């Protein structure tokens, strides 16, 4: 008999001769030998052909109707690298109903639970309700049903299978009880019911390493670090022999959060003591532990001591650096990984692309993109999302759009959000709103980040009506107003001038972080409610929320608009004295603006010259604008010449300085400044403004008369200008449709816009 099997030699047979070989062997092959040959076929490189040859003989000889043979055929078809489930179903259907035993049902139920969970649950119900011969499920049947319920996921189906398992009498031995109980607690863990899983775990009379690992993993997925650590300690006390690399990896995953670092260090010590550090999966978990705990120095030490690094080890380091704000280290690690000959995974690419996004490293990002295409990862949705985000943040919005269009029909919220955020970051605000509308039409549920990005677009456009519609969607979809969504919504209302609704949103936020406080303080400051902004700042301090750099920008802006010089100095000095915050360029700009608005131009000049940090021309630009309106020509000329000396490309600075010299009748200096402006190729930027009316945005550009109501608008503007003059108001700028705009009016508006953009950034 064994000689016949050798003669058959399925691994060497050409497909055309497989059936003939099987037929020659059929005359002297028992059921047991048939099953054995089928196992050899499953392990063969030509498994489908060889197995089909044996299947053909079984049909021809009539033994295919025998349950053991059919069960083996089902197992064969399901065990292929690409399971042939249709063929397995056909074999099962050919078994006479009366001949189907529990092994027949299980042979199809087990693979279905992994590949088609809903079909597995239907198959399990059919097994119980078979009209001709209902079959009582075995422990393997229940384990498959629990696996299918977890993968579906279906809480009701899992609970029903659990109830049936409790109801049926058990004739299983202890090992089977452990097997089915472990499958049950694993199901509850994957469905998110860790308390039910723990109840099953506590009632188990016997546990093995798989049981302990399943329970620890369940707590890890549910982010219950303390509970996972306690279970691990209980295992060490009750059955230390069950400790292995799998349960160790699970507990390390559970404690991979900053608050659980001490527990992670203890597990690390145990790993070193027991020699488990040699397992690469454990080393990878240790790297991830320290990276997620924001302790990259320790992660690097583990990485360097690793003797068997793999792609996952490198990916953990790259992702850790990217998530901890060390983008340059992440990019450098990626290049080292490539030089060391390791092939990156999709997770590696996500990490390095995120790092390139953070530091604007377009060159490295393009290299990663090329390698990604070469290795075939470009069409992975989460990799493509990171790629779109990288190109958008690096200013290559065209490349971002190209990547998005390749997977445009994929219903993935991360991909769509990356593209919407990219439009907003690159100033394409209308495109962001259009894309969000298209996303809603496709039926894709937005995320918190999606809502936040679209609210930013509405705020920048001062588009109140779309913002209100988005507010209704936030309520409809059940988004919490805590965190970024509430802050963005409050900012949107404030920037649209609707302080009442902005305050209402802020008041309804249960957990208000510094970003939420910044948004409402900024809104009050920029809408002329400086006292309210300062009062809120004091309330913020009383609630125990520490201000940051943005908070002080908003507070200093409020002081500037109200002319509170002394209070501005108090807050500016308080930054360093009380909160150890080093002033940045925006804070210096606010202080110069406070002094300039108050007419203290000499103090502003002295303050600028005392600043050691590089500030370019922006501070002198603020002083220059103020000098023109206050007619302090000496300081104005000094500030203007400083800007010329620094090579300013701001057209309004040249015009302001030229006007100052003209007011002093220094015509040679006027000509010199104009000539310098022309020589440097500096051109005057056209002013632009827009207003929303009846859900339409009307855009006006200086010198253009293309608006359909241009004639009527000009008539009304002339009437208003005359009325202002009659009331005694001095007109500081000409009408919007007149080509020449007074430089002073433009400069004052630009100063305010510059401060506003700083405060909201």
TAQUI-V16553 format. One record per helix or strand of 2 or more residues. SS is the DSSP state (H for helix, E for strand). FROM is the first residue (numbers start at 1). TO is the last residue. If there is no record, write none. Layout:
BEGIN
SS & FROM & TO
SS & FROM & TO
END
This chain:
BEGIN
H & 2 & 8
H & 15 & 26
H & 31 & 43
H & 47 & 61
H & 63 & 65
H & 67 & 78
H & 85 & 94
H & 97 & 99
H & 102 & 115
H & 117 & 128
H & 139 & 152
H & 155 & 167
H & 174 & 190
H & 194 & 203
H & 209 & 221
H & 225 & 238
H & 240 & 242
H & 245 & 254
H & 258 & 274
H & 276 & 278
H & 280 & 292
H & 296 & 305
H & 311 & 323
H & 327 & 339
H & 346 & 359
H & 362 & 375
H & 381 & 393
H & 397 & 406
H & 413 & 425
H & 429 & 441
H & 448 & 461
H & 464 & 477
H & 484 & 495
H & 499 & 508
H & 514 & 526
H & 530 & 542
H & 549 & 562
H & 565 & 579
H & 585 & 597
H & 601 & 610
H & 618 & 630
H & 633 & 645
H & 651 & 663
H & 667 & 679
E & 688 & 693
E & 696 & 701
H & 710 & 726
H & 743 & 760
END
